[in-house]
Amino acid sequence: MKRTHEEIEEIVNDLGYKLLDKYMYKNYRRVIIQDNNGYKWDGDFNSFMNHGISFFDSTNPYTLENIV
């Protein structure tokens, strides 16, 4: 099911995060989100919905920024 930007933003906000950006990469809908501590995460939206996120993971390009 293809969701609109507004629907994605509402889902992210309802889960306590802020949507910073979204984009497509190799047919995957990617999102960049931020939590209340300022930690950022960039990943697949479906993975976010099904498995949650880890701000300190080797697949997150913001991990080093989150640590510093």
C-alpha positions in Angstrom: 0.0 0.0 0.0 1.4 3.3 -1.1 1.1 6.0 1.7 1.2 9.7 1.2 3.8 12.0 2.7 1.1 13.1 5.2 0.3 9.6 6.2 3.9 8.7 6.7 4.5 11.8 8.8 1.5 11.1 10.9 2.6 7.5 11.6 6.1 8.7 12.5 4.8 11.4 14.7 2.3 9.1 16.5 5.3 6.8 17.4 7.1 9.8 19.0 9.5 10.7 16.2 9.9 13.6 13.8 10.1 12.9 10.1 13.0 14.9 8.6 12.9 13.6 5.1 11.7 10.7 2.8 13.1 9.5 -0.5 13.1 6.4 -2.8 16.2 4.2 -3.1 16.2 1.1 -5.3 12.4 0.9 -5.1 12.4 1.2 -1.3 10.8 4.0 0.5 13.4 5.4 2.9 12.8 7.8 5.8 15.1 9.9 7.9 13.6 10.4 11.4 14.8 12.0 14.6 13.9 11.2 18.2 13.5 13.6 21.2 17.2 13.3 22.0 18.2 14.5 18.6 19.3 11.0 17.4 18.8 10.4 13.7 18.0 7.3 11.7 17.9 6.7 8.0 16.3 3.5 6.8 13.5 1.6 5.0 10.0 2.7 6.1 8.7 -0.9 6.1 11.6 -2.0 8.3 10.8 0.8 10.6 7.2 -0.3 10.8 7.9 -4.0 11.2 11.1 -4.1 13.3 11.6 -0.8 14.9 14.9 1.1 14.7 18.4 1.3 16.2 20.0 4.6 16.2 23.4 3.0 16.9 23.6 0.4 14.1 26.2 -0.2 11.4 23.6 0.3 8.7 22.5 3.7 10.0 24.6 6.4 8.3 24.0 8.7 11.3 25.5 6.4 13.9 28.7 8.3 14.4 26.9 11.6 14.5 24.5 10.1 17.2 27.5 9.0 19.3 29.3 12.3 19.3 
